[in-house]
């Protein structure tokens, strides 16, 4: 027969509430009682029932994560970071893939409410009024990761996309490139697309290369879209010697297109990506890229959400993590 919290309390000679406090807030229990309870838990091999624990504390000890694309290499690193933080903090994690579909995302918020999650991490998408209204109505604590909101005062954690893009293009210019193009995200409902474009424009303007302003092609997040966008860009601007791609997946799509056309990377065209996903160091050629601290973004998002759930506030509302340039094989001097 399975051991219950009543068995532990009886063996330790304490109340059920004392056993609960030892498991959840041990600092609130005196040393002698705490040791008796811990010894009873060990002796009886007690495994707390998550549902019963939730009834006592009016919490599910579950966090929800809304991500746009569960197949993306970028989100795999973020999920790993968040999962590790959840283990440390005592939460389970529910992951929902939205495909950037408004109706599906709203339905997932309903599901999270029905499952009584303690809070939600909302990744990468724009916080639309419909989303915020529903989250507010349900009173679900929410933290944004790899996105932010100018309209709503929601805690967030991200990098400085504009500065990171600027550094990437500045690096290409420093290698002697003067004909530089960009494969970017469409700006409609994109959080990172506009600031990364702005970083590209700032760098080429600052270094006296305004003729590159028009050398931009846009794609919809996936490898094959970037492949097609590279074709379109090079048909219009065959003189390009370097490409800034706003994601590593885009960079890989561009390199694949160039390889299929027998255009050497970096011999004829240098490519720089963005993210530093795990595959970036395995790809051929190994990808020069702007490294986001992807794992840390996920980890800190869970920690920040836990802070919001337990205290009702966060110390730093908008937290910016540092990016870093990773120089590998896909770029060279002009």
N, C-alpha and C positions, 0 to 999 in steps of 0.2 A: 504493500500500500504506500502511495506517495506521501512523503513527509510534508506537513503543512506548517504555516507560520504559527499555528496554535501549538504544535509539537515543540517548536523551537522555544516559544515563550514559556511553556510548561517546564521544559528541561532547564532553562536559564533562570527560572523564577522571576520573570518580569512580565510586563503587559505586552500585548500584541503591538501597540503603538511604539513601545520602546524598541522592539525588534525592527520595526519599519524605520525608525529614526537611525538605528545603527547601520542599516543598509543604504540609507539615502543621505542622511546628514549626521554622520558619526560624531562630529565635533560638538553636537548638542547633548551627547550622552556621557555621563561620568565614566571614568576609566574602568572601574571595577565591573560595572554593569555591561559596558561595551565588550570587555574581555569575555564575560560569561556568555553573552549572546554569540560572539564569534566562535567560541569553543563549541557551543551547541550547534551552530550552523555547520561547522566542520564535522562534528561527530555524527550528525544526522544526515550529512550530505544534502542539505536543503538547497533547492533551486527555486528562487522566488517566482511566483506566477505574475507575468507581466500585466495581465488583465486586472488582477486583484490590486497590484501595485498602482495601476492607473486609477482605479476607483478610489483608493485612499488619497492620492495626491491630486486627483482631477486632472491628470495628464496622461497622454498615451506614450510618452517617451519615444515618439516617432517624429522625424522631420521629413518634409516633402521637398523634392527637387524637380523643378520644371526646366527642361533643357530642349533646345530646338532640334537637335540631331544626335541621337544616341550612337550612330555609326561613326561620327566624327572623331578623328584621333585627338583633337583638342579636348573634347568633353570627357574622353576616357581618362585623361590625366586629372581633370577637375574632379570627376567622380571619385577617383582613388583618394585624392586629398580629403574630400568631404567625408568619405566612408571612414578613413582613419581617425578623423576628428570625432566622428559620431561614436566610434568604439571607445575612445578615451572619455567622452562625455556621457556615455550611457544611453545613447539613442540608437534606434533602428532607422534605416533610410529607405524611403519610397521614392522611386524615380519614374517620372512620366515624360515621354517623348512627345513634343507638341507639333513637330514638323512645321513650326511657324504658322499654324492654323488657328485662327482666332476662336472658332467654335470649339475646337478640341481643347484648347487651353482653358477656356471658361468652364468646360465640362470637368476638366481635371481639378480645377479649384473646388468645384462642387464635391468631387470625390474626396479630396483632401479634407474638406469640412466634414463630410459624412464619416470619414475614418478618424476624425478628431486629432489630426496631426497638431503638434505643438507649435509648429512654425514652418514657413516655406522659404526656400532659397530659389530665387527667380533669376535665371541665367540668360544673358546676352540680348534678349529681345527688348523692344521698347515697351515701357509701362503705359499701356493705353488706358484711357479713362474707364472703359468697361472692366478691365482687370482690377484697377485700383478700387473701383466702386464695390466690386464683389468681395475683394479682400477686406475692405473696411467694414462692409456689412457683416461679414463673418467674424470680424475681430481676430484675424489670423496674423500674428507677427510675421513680417516679411523682410528679407534682406536681399538686395540685388548684388549679383556678381557679374563681372565683365560687362556691366551696363550701369547706367545711372538715370536719374529722372530730374529734370529741371522743374517740372510742375509739382511733384509730390516730395515731401520730406521723408524719404525712405533711406535707411542706412545702405551703403553700398561699398563694394571693394572692387578695384579695377587697376589698370595701368593708365598712364598718360598716352593715349593712342596718337595724338598729334605729335608729341615730342618723339615718340618711338619711330614713327614714320619719317619724321625730319632726320633723325639720326641715320636711318637706313639709306635715304637718298643722299645725304651728305657724305656718307661713306663711299657710295658709287662715284660721286663727283670727285672725291679725294683720290680715287683710283685713276682719274683722268677721263672719265666718261662725260661726254657732252650731249649725246643723243640718247635720252633716257625716257622710257615709257613706263606706264603703270597699268596693272590689271587690278581693278578695284571692285568693291561690293557696290551693287545698286544702292542708291541712297534712300529709297523709299523704305521707311520703317527700319532702317539700319542704324544702330547706335555707333558702331566703330567705323563704318564706311566714310561718313563726312569728315571726322577728325583725321583719319589716315590720309584722305585726299588733301586736306588742308596742310598736313605736314609735308606732303609731296610738293605742293604748290609753294609753300614757304621756302623750302630748300632750293628749288630751281630758280625762284625769284631772287632770293638772297645772293645766290652765286652767279647771277647774270645770265640765266638760261631760260628766258621767258618763252622761247620758241617751243619748248617742250610742254607747255600748258595744255595743248590739245591732244597730246599723245597718250590718251587714256582710253581703255576699253573696260567694260563692266561685265561681271559674271554673277551667277546666282549660287554662290557658296560651294559648288561641287567641282571636282577634278575635270569632268568632261566639259563643263561650261567654261572653265579657264582655258582648256585646250582650244575651244572654238574662239574665245576672245583673243587669244594670242594670234591665231590666224588672221582675224580681222585687223588687229593692230599692225601686224607686219605687212599686210597687203597695202595699208595706207601709209606706213612709215618704214620702208625697208632699210633705212639708214640706221635704225636703232642698234646701239651697242650694249645696252643694259636695260633690264626690266626690274622694277620694284613691284612685287606681288604682295597683296595685303593678307595672304595666309600661306602657310607652307603647302597646303593642298593645291592652291592656285599655282605656286611655284613649280610643284611637281607636274601639274598639267601643262604648264608652259614648256618645261624641259622636255616632256614627252613629245609635244608638238614639234619642237626644234629638232629633236633626235630623228623623228620620222621624216624630216626635211633635210637631214644630213647637215644641219647647222650646229656647229660645235659649241658646247657650254663647258667652260667659260671662254674657249678659244676665240669665238666670234661674238657671242653675246653673254654677258654676265647676268646672273639671276640672283636676286636676294628675296627671301621669303619673310614670313612673320609668324611667330608663335613658338618655334622650336619644339614641335611635337617629337615624340620618340623616334619616328621614322626619318626625321630630318638628318640624323647622323648615320643612317643606314642606306639612304638613297644614293644613287650614282648619277652625277657626282654628289658627294656629301654637301648638304645645303647650307650656305651662308644665310643667316636669318636673324631676325630680332627675337630674342628669347623673352617670352612672358613667363613669370613664375607660376605655371599652370597649377601644379600641385598645391602650392601655397595659397593660391586664390580659392581653391575649393576648401582647403583646411581652415583658412581664416573666415570664410563665409559661414561655415558651421559654428565656429567659435563666436563670431559676431552675433549670429542668430541665438545661440545659447545665452549670450549676455543680454540680448533684448528680451528673451523669454523670462529669464530669472530676475532681472532688475527693472524691466520696463523701459530701458533706455540703453544707448551705447555711448561710450566715451568719445569715439571718433566717428562722426556720421559718414563722411566720405573719405575712405582710406585708399591711398594711392601706393601701389607696390612698384618697385624699381624694375625696369626692363634692362636688357643687356644685349650687346651685339656679339653674335657667335660667328666667327670668321672660319669658313671651311673651304670647300673646293669649287663652289659654283660661281665664284667671282675672281677676277684678276685685273691687274693694271692694264689700262688701254694702251 
